[in-house]
Amino acid sequence: MRKDSISVIGDKDSVLAFKAIGINAYAVTELQEAREMLKTLARNYKVIFIIDEFAVRMQDLLARYKSRPYPTIIPLPSSKGSNGFGIMGIHKDVEKAIGTDILFGREDK
């Protein structure tokens, strides 16, 4: 494994397309298996995509990596669709960085 590689963790159907384009994809079925896979991959990858179905259920573990420069862990929708976890994380990060909600903000008229 190369230190600068990208990987993805998720259910078999969701990671299949990543394998097809040459990204190191790891299919898991259980939450505990996803947690252990993330810990293992975090030692060797700079970017790890994780299907949001698992990410939403392991926020405690993701929080540990958030303060570190690597790996960057990015939730993605599964083959079944999104549960909104990934976009809400982006929303919080953008709001924290610039101090206002530019993604979902609404003006009261």
C-alpha positions as CSV (number, residue, x, y, z in Angstrom):
1,M,0.0,0.0,0.0
2,R,1.2,3.5,-0.9
3,K,1.0,6.2,1.8
4,D,-0.6,8.6,-0.6
5,S,-3.4,6.2,-1.8
6,I,-7.1,6.6,-1.7
7,S,-9.3,3.9,-0.3
8,V,-13.0,3.3,0.3
9,I,-14.9,1.3,2.9
10,G,-18.5,0.2,2.4
11,D,-21.0,-2.4,1.5
12,K,-20.2,-4.7,-1.5
13,D,-22.6,-2.9,-3.9
14,S,-21.3,0.5,-3.0
15,V,-17.6,-0.2,-3.4
16,L,-17.9,-2.1,-6.6
17,A,-17.6,1.0,-8.8
18,F,-14.5,2.2,-7.0
19,K,-12.8,-1.2,-7.6
20,A,-13.6,-0.9,-11.3
21,I,-11.6,2.4,-11.5
22,G,-8.7,1.1,-9.6
23,I,-9.3,2.5,-6.1
24,N,-8.5,0.2,-3.2
25,A,-12.0,-0.7,-2.0
26,Y,-12.9,-2.8,1.1
27,A,-16.3,-4.4,1.4
28,V,-17.6,-4.8,4.9
29,T,-21.0,-6.0,6.2
30,E,-20.9,-5.1,9.9
31,L,-20.3,-1.9,11.9
32,Q,-17.5,-3.5,13.9
33,E,-15.8,-4.7,10.8
34,A,-16.0,-1.2,9.3
35,R,-14.5,0.3,12.5
36,E,-11.6,-2.1,12.5
37,M,-11.0,-1.6,8.8
38,L,-10.9,2.2,9.3
39,K,-8.3,1.9,12.0
40,T,-6.2,-0.3,9.8
41,L,-6.4,1.8,6.7
42,A,-5.8,5.0,8.7
43,R,-2.2,4.0,9.1
44,N,-1.6,3.8,5.3
45,Y,-4.0,6.1,3.5
46,K,-4.3,9.8,3.3
47,V,-7.9,9.8,2.0
48,I,-10.5,7.3,3.0
49,F,-14.0,7.4,1.7
50,I,-16.6,5.7,3.9
51,I,-20.2,5.0,3.0
52,D,-22.3,7.2,5.2
53,E,-24.4,4.3,6.4
54,F,-21.4,3.2,8.4
55,A,-20.0,6.7,9.1
56,V,-23.1,7.9,10.9
57,R,-22.8,5.0,13.3
58,M,-19.1,5.6,14.1
59,Q,-19.0,9.3,14.7
60,D,-16.9,8.8,17.9
61,L,-14.1,7.2,15.8
62,L,-14.4,9.7,13.0
63,A,-14.0,12.5,15.6
64,R,-10.6,11.1,16.6
65,Y,-9.3,11.5,13.1
66,K,-10.8,14.9,12.4
67,S,-8.2,16.8,14.4
68,R,-5.3,15.0,12.6
69,P,-4.0,16.1,9.2
70,Y,-4.3,12.5,7.8
71,P,-6.2,10.6,6.9
72,T,-9.0,12.8,5.6
73,I,-12.2,10.7,6.0
74,I,-15.0,11.6,3.6
75,P,-18.5,10.1,4.0
76,L,-20.2,9.2,0.7
77,P,-23.7,8.0,-0.2
78,S,-24.2,4.3,-0.6
79,S,-25.6,2.6,-3.6
80,K,-29.0,2.9,-1.9
81,G,-28.7,6.7,-1.6
82,S,-27.7,9.3,1.0
83,N,-28.8,9.6,4.6
84,G,-27.6,13.2,4.7
85,F,-24.7,12.6,7.0
86,G,-22.0,13.6,4.6
87,I,-23.6,16.9,3.5
88,M,-24.3,17.8,7.1
89,G,-20.6,17.3,8.0
90,I,-19.6,19.6,5.1
91,H,-22.2,22.2,6.3
92,K,-20.8,22.2,9.9
93,D,-17.2,22.5,8.6
94,V,-18.0,25.4,6.3
95,E,-20.0,27.2,8.9
96,K,-17.2,26.8,11.5
97,A,-14.6,28.0,9.0
98,I,-16.3,31.1,7.9
99,G,-18.7,31.8,10.8
100,T,-21.9,31.7,8.8
101,D,-24.2,29.3,7.0
102,I,-23.7,29.9,3.3
103,L,-24.9,26.4,2.2
104,F,-28.4,26.2,3.7
105,G,-28.9,29.7,5.0
106,R,-32.3,31.3,4.4
107,E,-33.1,35.0,4.5
108,D,-36.2,35.9,6.4
109,K,-38.3,38.3,4.3
